[in-house]
Amino acid sequence: MELAIPRGVRALMNRLERHGYEAYVVGGCVRDSILGRMPHDWDVTTSALPHQAMAALEGHRMFETGLQHGTITVLTDDGPVEVTTYRVDGAYSDNRRPDKVRFTPSLREDLARRDFTINALAYHPGSGLVDCFGGEEDLRRRLIRCVGDPDRRFHEDALRILRGLRFASALGFSLERHTADSLTRNRALLGRIASERIRDELVGLLCGAGVLPILLDYVPVITQVIPELTPTVGFDQNNPYHIYTVYEHTAHAVAAVAPRPELRLTMLLHDAGKPATCTEDADGRRHFYGHPKVSAAVAREVLHRLRFDNATIARVVKLVEIHDCNLEPTERCVLRQLNRLGEEVFRELLLVKLADNAAQSEYAQGWTRTVREIEPILERVLTEQRCFSLKDLAVDGTDLLRAGIPAGPAVGQELQRLLDLVLDGACENDRDALLAQIPQWKEY
């Protein structure tokens, strides 16, 4: 096996070796290279102690990013590279990071501290792959397996619980049975992890190509992170438009939408308010009137707790709030929605509706056809640069003042009335035609 190591990374390894130290690329870059994926970054592990590595790499720009854990960051032409001394981790009293580390001359001991076998791989161009724990075989079998005792690994760093699910989702892998059992059993440890770290792993999990089985098979972990989804689990919708429980529908809708964070978060939370709004008619059919508003409130609370940025919160809450709105395949509807939402949000709303419908019964597929009929209308309206906002209107406030509209709120009100005429197709977006609609209009 031969892996293509970037020239700058190889130069660091060569420099360390010339000073008498071992040096290997390690972890995710090796995993991704074996899988034929482009590594996001490259890490080097070495027998050199931190001060020895810094001396050997003198002349490079370096940062002491984690010196207490043996890590320095070296800038190369191929980007920043973390160089870390072989180490053995001590106790993890906070379920996050080791209280102290001990440096070791043994590569095997260093690999033994890592989370999963597929990440406990090292490689050297001369000696090849170092695989002490079966990581290459687990890659072949598409398995996520802890190195050593899973309970110990998850107690060391509880975030590994979500990392395991993220890797499975991103790579389309399954979790080895003992790892899966331990992961679920230890899920309460996630309560000790900072919200920001939870958030980042959750987004990675949701945006993976293999997200559906993760959401369906690891419900206790998902609801540990987002307890607001617990009422949706097993909640039967008793409605001809639905073939899944609320939670199952949610999982299928997440998998059906484009893997963009704001869209997958929207689908994860879009029906969180259904159990609280459920009513039954005389035939036992369930309805969920007002659930978008309740779901939007839940989404806001969840996203704030997980410390998402304000822009993401605003976008997701808006999409959840409007996901069930009625749309018609007409030019008037498209112009109205563009006016209300803007192009970007309207396009995302269409994607949300397609995903929502894809996770329902065949009775809902008429709504899918409606969205598909809207799409070409939207493209035509945009191509023709049709007016759908005040800034596109052929008249402005100055025109109205000259036409006799008194200064003040009346100007804005009249502009909005004229825009409504254009949106409804009652008047062309033409200056003379619009001025003719003003009762006080006079030539000037």
TIROMI-963850 format. One record per residue (C-alpha): residue in one letter; residue number from 0; x, y, z. Coordinates in nm, 4 decimals. Layout:
<recs>
REC  r    k        px        py        pz
REC  A  NUM         X         Y         Z
...
</recs>
This chain:
<recs>
REC  r    k        px        py        pz
REC  M    0    0.0000    0.0000    0.0000
REC  E    1    0.1319    0.3425   -0.0950
REC  L    2   -0.0334    0.6634    0.0207
REC  A    3    0.0252    1.0000   -0.1446
REC  I    4    0.1647    1.2290    0.1250
REC  P    5    0.1853    1.6006    0.0386
REC  R    6    0.5366    1.7263   -0.0231
REC  G    7    0.5326    1.9692    0.2701
REC  V    8    0.4220    1.6989    0.5133
REC  R    9    0.6844    1.4585    0.3854
REC  A   10    0.9485    1.7298    0.4293
REC  L   11    0.8590    1.7582    0.7996
REC  M   12    0.8862    1.3824    0.8415
REC  N   13    1.2239    1.3784    0.6657
REC  R   14    1.3555    1.6582    0.8855
REC  L   15    1.2530    1.4748    1.2041
REC  E   16    1.4083    1.1526    1.0769
REC  R   17    1.7363    1.3235    0.9910
REC  H   18    1.7552    1.4267    1.3562
REC  G   19    1.7120    1.0647    1.4631
REC  Y   20    1.3390    1.0549    1.5422
REC  E   21    1.0537    0.8438    1.4105
REC  A   22    0.7749    1.0205    1.2235
REC  Y   23    0.4487    0.8873    1.0777
REC  V   24    0.1326    1.0391    0.9377
REC  V   25   -0.1489    0.9246    1.1613
REC  G   26   -0.5231    0.9166    1.2182
REC  G   27   -0.7906    1.0538    0.9907
REC  C   28   -0.5558    1.1410    0.7046
REC  V   29   -0.4479    0.7762    0.6829
REC  R   30   -0.8070    0.6548    0.7104
REC  D   31   -0.9303    0.8879    0.4372
REC  S   32   -0.6361    0.8084    0.2093
REC  I   33   -0.7085    0.4356    0.2318
REC  L   34   -1.0740    0.5062    0.1518
REC  G   35   -0.9730    0.7123   -0.1508
REC  R   36   -1.1003    1.0342    0.0059
REC  M   37   -0.9065    1.3609    0.0132
REC  P   38   -0.7886    1.4260    0.3718
REC  H   39   -0.8985    1.7583    0.5192
REC  D   40   -0.5714    1.7878    0.7072
REC  W   41   -0.2578    1.5911    0.7875
REC  D   42   -0.1258    1.4960    1.1309
REC  V   43    0.2207    1.3681    1.2140
REC  T   44    0.3104    1.1645    1.5223
REC  T   45    0.6723    1.1398    1.6306
REC  S   46    0.9033    0.9958    1.8935
REC  A   47    1.0572    1.3433    1.9353
REC  L   48    0.9623    1.5265    2.2530
REC  P   49    0.8015    1.8658    2.1907
REC  H   50    1.1188    2.0672    2.2474
REC  Q   51    1.3123    1.8205    2.0308
REC  A   52    1.0579    1.8476    1.7506
REC  M   53    1.0725    2.2272    1.7659
REC  A   54    1.4521    2.2211    1.7493
REC  A   55    1.4501    1.9756    1.4583
REC  L   56    1.1976    2.1858    1.2677
REC  E   57    1.3710    2.5167    1.3302
REC  G   58    1.3187    2.7483    1.0378
REC  H   59    0.9539    2.6539    0.9987
REC  R   60    0.6850    2.8779    1.1380
REC  M   61    0.5461    2.7003    1.4442
REC  F   62    0.2812    2.7514    1.7119
REC  E   63    0.2658    2.5867    2.0540
REC  T   64   -0.0999    2.4909    2.0143
REC  G   65   -0.1090    2.2122    2.2716
REC  L   66    0.2349    2.1832    2.4212
REC  Q   67    0.1089    2.0275    2.7447
REC  H   68   -0.0286    1.7423    2.5340
REC  G   69    0.2785    1.7266    2.3121
REC  T   70    0.1361    1.9114    2.0116
REC  I   71    0.2841    2.1860    1.7990
REC  T   72    0.1390    2.3206    1.4750
REC  V   73    0.3785    2.3712    1.1855
REC  L   74    0.2906    2.5800    0.8810
REC  T   75    0.3810    2.4222    0.5470
REC  D   76    0.3064    2.4951    0.1830
REC  D   77    0.0339    2.2297    0.2137
REC  G   78   -0.1300    2.3979    0.5119
REC  P   79   -0.0917    2.3635    0.8888
REC  V   80    0.0276    2.0256    1.0183
REC  E   81   -0.0094    1.9124    1.3792
REC  V   82    0.3013    1.7338    1.5051
REC  T   83    0.2415    1.5387    1.8267
REC  T   84    0.4754    1.3366    2.0437
REC  Y   85    0.3889    0.9708    2.1080
REC  R   86    0.1957    0.9772    2.4345
REC  V   87   -0.0124    0.7820    2.6829
REC  D   88   -0.3120    0.9633    2.8292
REC  G   89   -0.3739    0.9781    3.2021
REC  A   90   -0.7105    0.9922    3.3792
REC  Y   91   -1.0004    1.1885    3.2263
REC  S   92   -1.1742    1.3382    3.5295
REC  D   93   -1.3975    1.5657    3.3203
REC  N   94   -1.4890    1.3145    3.0454
REC  R   95   -1.3297    1.5543    2.7975
REC  R   96   -0.9508    1.5566    2.8016
REC  P   97   -0.6751    1.3851    2.9985
REC  D   98   -0.5682    1.5485    3.3246
REC  K   99   -0.2099    1.4778    3.2232
REC  V  100   -0.0183    1.2848    2.9598
REC  R  101    0.2971    1.0785    2.9644
REC  F  102    0.5253    1.0778    2.6640
REC  T  103    0.6345    0.7377    2.5389
REC  P  104    0.8855    0.6079    2.2842
REC  S  105    0.6276    0.3517    2.1645
REC  L  106    0.4116    0.4162    1.8583
REC  R  107    0.1871    0.1262    1.9581
REC  E  108    0.1154    0.2854    2.2966
REC  D  109    0.0265    0.6086    2.1216
REC  L  110   -0.2132    0.4343    1.8833
REC  A  111   -0.3719    0.2463    2.1749
REC  R  112   -0.5073    0.5705    2.3265
REC  R  113   -0.7072    0.6643    2.0177
REC  D  114   -1.0834    0.6448    1.9854
REC  F  115   -1.1652    0.4073    1.6994
REC  T  116   -0.9618    0.1469    1.5155
REC  I  117   -1.0054    0.3247    1.1831
REC  N  118   -0.8337    0.6282    1.3369
REC  A  119   -0.5571    0.4255    1.5058
REC  L  120   -0.3616    0.3872    1.1831
REC  A  121   -0.0141    0.5231    1.1099
REC  Y  122    0.1789    0.5234    0.7853
REC  H  123    0.5374    0.5749    0.6725
REC  P  124    0.6407    0.5712    0.3055
REC  G  125    0.9287    0.3379    0.3847
REC  S  126    0.7778    0.0904    0.6305
REC  G  127    0.4147    0.1149    0.5177
REC  L  128    0.0996    0.0890    0.7271
REC  V  129    0.1125    0.0383    1.1041
REC  D  130   -0.2147   -0.1216    1.2121
REC  C  131   -0.2051   -0.2655    1.5640
REC  F  132   -0.5809   -0.2906    1.6239
REC  G  133   -0.7430   -0.4095    1.3016
REC  G  134   -0.8350   -0.0707    1.1611
REC  E  135   -0.7686   -0.1665    0.8001
REC  E  136   -0.9977   -0.4689    0.8304
REC  D  137   -1.2662   -0.2526    0.9923
REC  L  138   -1.2391   -0.0114    0.6997
REC  R  139   -1.2890   -0.3038    0.4647
REC  R  140   -1.5885   -0.4245    0.6679
REC  R  141   -1.7201   -0.0676    0.7037
REC  L  142   -1.7251   -0.0846    1.0828
REC  I  143   -1.6772    0.1719    1.3587
REC  R  144   -1.5105   -0.0080    1.6509
REC  C  145   -1.3505    0.1352    1.9634
REC  V  146   -0.9854    0.0687    2.0345
REC  G  147   -0.9921   -0.1577    2.3391
REC  D  148   -1.2741   -0.1323    2.5949
REC  P  149   -1.5579    0.0875    2.4604
REC  D  150   -1.6777    0.1871    2.8071
REC  R  151   -1.3315    0.3162    2.8911
REC  R  152   -1.3049    0.5068    2.5634
REC  F  153   -1.6393    0.6813    2.6145
REC  H  154   -1.5695    0.7623    2.9791
REC  E  155   -1.2393    0.9182    2.8747
REC  D  156   -1.4090    1.1531    2.6304
REC  A  157   -1.7868    1.1373    2.6122
REC  L  158   -1.7897    1.3325    2.2872
REC  R  159   -1.6650    1.0121    2.1253
REC  I  160   -2.0247    0.8905    2.1546
REC  L  161   -2.1339    1.1455    1.8955
REC  R  162   -1.8077    1.1181    1.7025
REC  G  163   -1.8755    0.7493    1.6500
REC  L  164   -2.2198    0.8261    1.5120
REC  R  165   -2.0794    1.1069    1.2986
REC  F  166   -1.8191    0.8792    1.1436
REC  A  167   -2.0845    0.6153    1.0762
REC  S  168   -2.3123    0.8737    0.9148
REC  A  169   -2.0392    1.0422    0.7099
REC  L  170   -1.8798    0.7188    0.5891
REC  G  171   -2.1941    0.5067    0.5633
REC  F  172   -2.0495    0.2595    0.8156
REC  S  173   -2.2148    0.0529    1.0881
REC  L  174   -2.1119    0.0407    1.4516
REC  E  175   -1.9607   -0.2796    1.5871
REC  R  176   -2.2003   -0.4405    1.8378
REC  H  177   -2.0023   -0.3839    2.1585
REC  T  178   -1.9230   -0.0273    2.0557
REC  A  179   -2.2897    0.0387    1.9747
REC  D  180   -2.4113   -0.1075    2.3050
REC  S  181   -2.1590    0.0930    2.5052
REC  L  182   -2.2318    0.4107    2.3143
REC  T  183   -2.6015    0.3886    2.3979
REC  R  184   -2.5393    0.2778    2.7557
REC  N  185   -2.3094    0.5730    2.8283
REC  R  186   -2.5126    0.8421    2.6525
REC  A  187   -2.5810    1.0349    2.9748
REC  L  188   -2.2114    1.1289    2.9827
REC  L  189   -2.2875    1.3733    2.7025
REC  G  190   -2.4391    1.5960    2.9696
REC  R  191   -2.0853    1.6867    3.0755
REC  I  192   -1.9809    1.8043    2.7299
REC  A  193   -1.9861    2.1701    2.6219
REC  S  194   -2.2766    2.2673    2.3982
REC  E  195   -2.0447    2.3901    2.1237
REC  R  196   -1.8746    2.0518    2.0944
REC  I  197   -2.2134    1.8753    2.0879
REC  R  198   -2.3322    2.1164    1.8186
REC  D  199   -2.0397    2.0555    1.5861
REC  E  200   -2.0667    1.6768    1.6055
REC  L  201   -2.4448    1.6891    1.5634
REC  V  202   -2.4144    1.8941    1.2448
REC  G  203   -2.1579    1.6506    1.1062
REC  L  204   -2.3839    1.3589    1.1929
REC  L  205   -2.6896    1.5188    1.0322
REC  C  206   -2.5061    1.6086    0.7114
REC  G  207   -2.3704    1.2588    0.6516
REC  A  208   -2.4922    1.0468    0.3613
REC  G  209   -2.5706    0.7654    0.6056
REC  V  210   -2.7759    0.9717    0.8487
REC  L  211   -3.1028    0.7742    0.8208
REC  P  212   -2.9978    0.4501    0.9960
REC  I  213   -2.8165    0.6522    1.2623
REC  L  214   -3.1295    0.8519    1.3460
REC  L  215   -3.3446    0.5383    1.3470
REC  D  216   -3.1089    0.3026    1.5316
REC  Y  217   -2.9726    0.5380    1.7981
REC  V  218   -3.2843    0.7178    1.9163
REC  P  219   -3.1756    0.7194    2.2848
REC  V  220   -2.8570    0.9075    2.1953
REC  I  221   -3.0365    1.1568    1.9702
REC  T  222   -3.2971    1.2307    2.2365
REC  Q  223   -3.0230    1.2626    2.4968
REC  V  224   -2.8908    1.5535    2.2922
REC  I  225   -3.2350    1.6884    2.1957
REC  P  226   -3.4856    1.5721    2.4604
REC  E  227   -3.7506    1.7851    2.2897
REC  L  228   -3.7767    1.5080    2.0288
REC  T  229   -3.8666    1.2428    2.2873
REC  P  230   -4.2466    1.2972    2.2572
REC  T  231   -4.2238    1.2326    1.8819
REC  V  232   -4.0792    0.8833    1.9296
REC  G  233   -4.3477    0.6228    1.8661
REC  F  234   -4.6116    0.8937    1.8188
REC  D  235   -4.8562    0.7566    1.5600
REC  Q  236   -4.9992    1.0183    1.3250
REC  N  237   -5.3174    0.8241    1.2326
REC  N  238   -5.3542    1.0173    0.9107
REC  P  239   -5.3758    0.8893    0.5516
REC  Y  240   -5.0996    1.1275    0.4486
REC  H  241   -4.8537    0.9604    0.6851
REC  I  242   -4.7001    0.6133    0.7002
REC  Y  243   -4.4505    0.6809    0.9785
REC  T  244   -4.4557    0.7912    1.3393
REC  V  245   -4.3592    1.1543    1.3894
REC  Y  246   -3.9999    1.0621    1.4744
REC  E  247   -3.9665    0.8166    1.1846
REC  H  248   -4.1073    1.0785    0.9482
REC  T  249   -3.8554    1.3272    1.0868
REC  A  250   -3.5647    1.0893    1.0242
REC  H  251   -3.6735    1.0174    0.6665
REC  A  252   -3.7265    1.3889    0.5987
REC  V  253   -3.3768    1.4711    0.7262
REC  A  254   -3.2275    1.2127    0.4916
REC  A  255   -3.4344    1.3405    0.1974
REC  V  256   -3.3178    1.7024    0.2060
REC  A  257   -2.9895    1.8413    0.0719
REC  P  258   -2.7029    1.7944    0.3225
REC  R  259   -2.6778    2.1587    0.4239
REC  P  260   -2.6783    2.2309    0.7986
REC  E  261   -2.9723    2.4728    0.8014
REC  L  262   -3.1870    2.2385    0.5913
REC  R  263   -3.1135    1.9239    0.7906
REC  L  264   -3.1659    2.1070    1.1191
REC  T  265   -3.4974    2.2329    0.9817
REC  M  266   -3.6151    1.8826    0.8991
REC  L  267   -3.4938    1.7495    1.2347
REC  L  268   -3.7075    2.0028    1.4215
REC  H  269   -3.9925    2.0822    1.1806
REC  D  270   -4.2486    1.8551    1.3475
REC  A  271   -4.1249    1.8696    1.7075
REC  G  272   -4.4478    2.0463    1.8032
REC  K  273   -4.6851    1.7831    1.6642
REC  P  274   -4.7470    1.5828    1.9839
REC  A  275   -4.8355    1.9017    2.1741
REC  T  276   -5.0854    2.0138    1.9081
REC  C  277   -5.2484    1.6786    1.8323
REC  T  278   -5.6272    1.6575    1.8088
REC  E  279   -5.8523    1.3750    1.6859
REC  D  280   -6.1696    1.4042    1.4828
REC  A  281   -6.4735    1.1785    1.5126
REC  D  282   -6.3124    0.9211    1.2840
REC  G  283   -5.9991    0.8985    1.4964
REC  R  284   -5.7931    1.0831    1.2382
REC  R  285   -5.5251    1.2986    1.3952
REC  H  286   -5.4622    1.6616    1.3071
REC  F  287   -5.1842    1.8958    1.4135
REC  Y  288   -5.3202    2.2452    1.3659
REC  G  289   -5.0684    2.5122    1.4578
REC  H  290   -4.7782    2.2708    1.4885
REC  P  291   -4.5377    2.4808    1.2756
REC  K  292   -4.5531    2.7680    1.5250
REC  V  293   -4.4966    2.5376    1.8221
REC  S  294   -4.2186    2.3553    1.6371
REC  A  295   -4.0513    2.6881    1.5574
REC  A  296   -4.0498    2.7782    1.9270
REC  V  297   -3.8934    2.4404    2.0070
REC  A  298   -3.6349    2.4903    1.7323
REC  R  299   -3.5375    2.8294    1.8703
REC  E  300   -3.4888    2.6867    2.2191
REC  V  301   -3.2853    2.3876    2.0984
REC  L  302   -3.0589    2.5923    1.8733
REC  H  303   -2.9969    2.8551    2.1400
REC  R  304   -2.9040    2.5845    2.3894
REC  L  305   -2.6587    2.4324    2.1429
REC  R  306   -2.5110    2.7782    2.0784
REC  F  307   -2.5777    2.8044    1.7082
REC  D  308   -2.5065    3.1427    1.5541
REC  N  309   -2.7922    3.3894    1.5232
REC  A  310   -2.8113    3.3652    1.1441
REC  T  311   -2.8559    2.9871    1.1535
REC  I  312   -3.1155    3.0129    1.4297
REC  A  313   -3.3126    3.2754    1.2389
REC  R  314   -3.3055    3.0761    0.9145
REC  V  315   -3.4036    2.7422    1.0698
REC  V  316   -3.6785    2.8943    1.2847
REC  K  317   -3.8203    3.0722    0.9789
REC  L  318   -3.8188    2.7569    0.7660
REC  V  319   -3.9803    2.5518    1.0422
REC  E  320   -4.2445    2.8198    1.0890
REC  I  321   -4.3424    2.8271    0.7199
REC  H  322   -4.2769    2.4656    0.6187
REC  D  323   -4.6485    2.3794    0.6072
REC  C  324   -4.7677    2.6890    0.4190
REC  N  325   -4.9879    2.6443    0.1131
REC  L  326   -4.8297    2.7058   -0.2263
REC  E  327   -4.9867    2.7194   -0.5708
REC  P  328   -4.8156    2.6728   -0.9084
REC  T  329   -4.9045    3.0234   -1.0221
REC  E  330   -4.7016    3.3287   -1.1061
REC  R  331   -4.8921    3.5294   -0.8448
REC  C  332   -4.8003    3.2824   -0.5701
REC  V  333   -4.4348    3.2775   -0.6728
REC  L  334   -4.4115    3.6568   -0.6805
REC  R  335   -4.5855    3.6830   -0.3440
REC  Q  336   -4.3483    3.4322   -0.1857
REC  L  337   -4.0446    3.6037   -0.3344
REC  N  338   -4.1704    3.9298   -0.1892
REC  R  339   -4.2309    3.7738    0.1514
REC  L  340   -3.9219    3.5533    0.1780
REC  G  341   -3.6648    3.6536   -0.0808
REC  E  342   -3.5170    3.4178   -0.3382
REC  E  343   -3.2818    3.2246   -0.1091
REC  V  344   -3.5365    3.1397    0.1599
REC  F  345   -3.8043    3.0585   -0.0974
REC  R  346   -3.5731    2.8140   -0.2730
REC  E  347   -3.4951    2.6508    0.0604
REC  L  348   -3.8659    2.6330    0.1422
REC  L  349   -3.9228    2.4360   -0.1784
REC  L  350   -3.6464    2.1920   -0.0797
REC  V  351   -3.7982    2.1571    0.2666
REC  K  352   -4.1405    2.0830    0.1198
REC  L  353   -4.0007    1.8217   -0.1180
REC  A  354   -3.8240    1.6468    0.1703
REC  D  355   -4.1320    1.6672    0.3916
REC  N  356   -4.3487    1.5167    0.1179
REC  A  357   -4.0943    1.2451    0.0365
REC  A  358   -4.1304    1.1189    0.3935
REC  Q  359   -4.5097    1.0847    0.3698
REC  S  360   -4.7547    0.8469    0.2051
REC  E  361   -4.8494    0.8337   -0.1624
REC  Y  362   -5.1429    1.0638   -0.0868
REC  A  363   -4.8957    1.3463   -0.0250
REC  Q  364   -4.7246    1.3154   -0.3601
REC  G  365   -4.9670    1.5591   -0.5213
REC  W  366   -4.7933    1.8260   -0.3144
REC  T  367   -4.4628    1.7128   -0.4610
REC  R  368   -4.6034    1.7682   -0.8097
REC  T  369   -4.7136    2.1156   -0.7044
REC  V  370   -4.3606    2.2057   -0.5970
REC  R  371   -4.2199    2.0644   -0.9205
REC  E  372   -4.4631    2.2833   -1.1160
REC  I  373   -4.3567    2.5887   -0.9162
REC  E  374   -3.9872    2.5443   -0.9938
REC  P  375   -3.9995    2.6429   -1.3653
REC  I  376   -4.2265    2.9364   -1.2846
REC  L  377   -3.9698    3.0572   -1.0323
REC  E  378   -3.6879    3.0268   -1.2842
REC  R  379   -3.8850    3.2148   -1.5492
REC  V  380   -3.9811    3.4961   -1.3110
REC  L  381   -3.6195    3.5395   -1.2057
REC  T  382   -3.4862    3.5179   -1.5616
REC  E  383   -3.7321    3.7848   -1.6729
REC  Q  384   -3.6286    3.9966   -1.3733
REC  R  385   -3.9893    4.0423   -1.2713
REC  C  386   -4.0678    4.2877   -0.9962
REC  F  387   -4.1339    4.1313   -0.6570
REC  S  388   -4.0030    4.3956   -0.4144
REC  L  389   -4.0221    4.7705   -0.3630
REC  K  390   -3.6666    4.8162   -0.4867
REC  D  391   -3.7739    4.6705   -0.8241
REC  L  392   -4.0836    4.8892   -0.8536
REC  A  393   -4.0769    5.1301   -1.1509
REC  V  394   -4.1729    5.4238   -0.9265
REC  D  395   -4.0290    5.5431   -0.5987
REC  G  396   -4.1144    5.7825   -0.3186
REC  T  397   -3.9996    6.0872   -0.5126
REC  D  398   -4.2398    6.0038   -0.7951
REC  L  399   -4.5257    5.9777   -0.5485
REC  L  400   -4.4441    6.3075   -0.3798
REC  R  401   -4.4420    6.4765   -0.7192
REC  A  402   -4.7730    6.3107   -0.7956
REC  G  403   -4.9288    6.4745   -0.4931
REC  I  404   -4.9011    6.2090   -0.2241
REC  P  405   -4.8345    6.3917    0.1058
REC  A  406   -4.4999    6.3261    0.2725
REC  G  407   -4.5089    6.0755    0.5553
REC  P  408   -4.6564    5.7272    0.6010
REC  A  409   -4.8889    5.7742    0.3039
REC  V  410   -4.5948    5.7423    0.0641
REC  G  411   -4.4954    5.4012    0.1957
REC  Q  412   -4.8557    5.2853    0.2032
REC  E  413   -4.9125    5.3896   -0.1565
REC  L  414   -4.5907    5.2243   -0.2734
REC  Q  415   -4.7013    4.9012   -0.1076
REC  R  416   -5.0446    4.9270   -0.2716
REC  L  417   -4.8824    4.9709   -0.6118
REC  L  418   -4.6497    4.6777   -0.5493
REC  D  419   -4.9502    4.4641   -0.4550
REC  L  420   -5.1116    4.5517   -0.7872
REC  V  421   -4.7977    4.4375   -0.9702
REC  L  422   -4.7681    4.1174   -0.7670
REC  D  423   -5.1315    4.0328   -0.8358
REC  G  424   -5.0936    4.0984   -1.2078
REC  A  425   -5.3401    4.3877   -1.1977
REC  C  426   -5.0859    4.6374   -1.3290
REC  E  427   -4.7649    4.6219   -1.5283
REC  N  428   -4.4458    4.7344   -1.3585
REC  D  429   -4.4320    5.0382   -1.5843
REC  R  430   -4.3843    5.3922   -1.4543
REC  D  431   -4.6697    5.5511   -1.6495
REC  A  432   -4.9050    5.2627   -1.5762
REC  L  433   -4.8287    5.2826   -1.2053
REC  L  434   -4.8659    5.6601   -1.1884
REC  A  435   -5.2021    5.6239   -1.3592
REC  Q  436   -5.3128    5.4135   -1.0632
REC  I  437   -5.2580    5.7041   -0.8216
REC  P  438   -5.5832    5.9021   -0.7686
REC  Q  439   -5.3914    6.2260   -0.7063
REC  W  440   -5.1691    6.1775   -1.0119
REC  K  441   -5.1129    6.4758   -1.2329
REC  E  442   -4.8713    6.5432   -1.5196
REC  Y  443   -4.5515    6.7270   -1.4382
</recs>
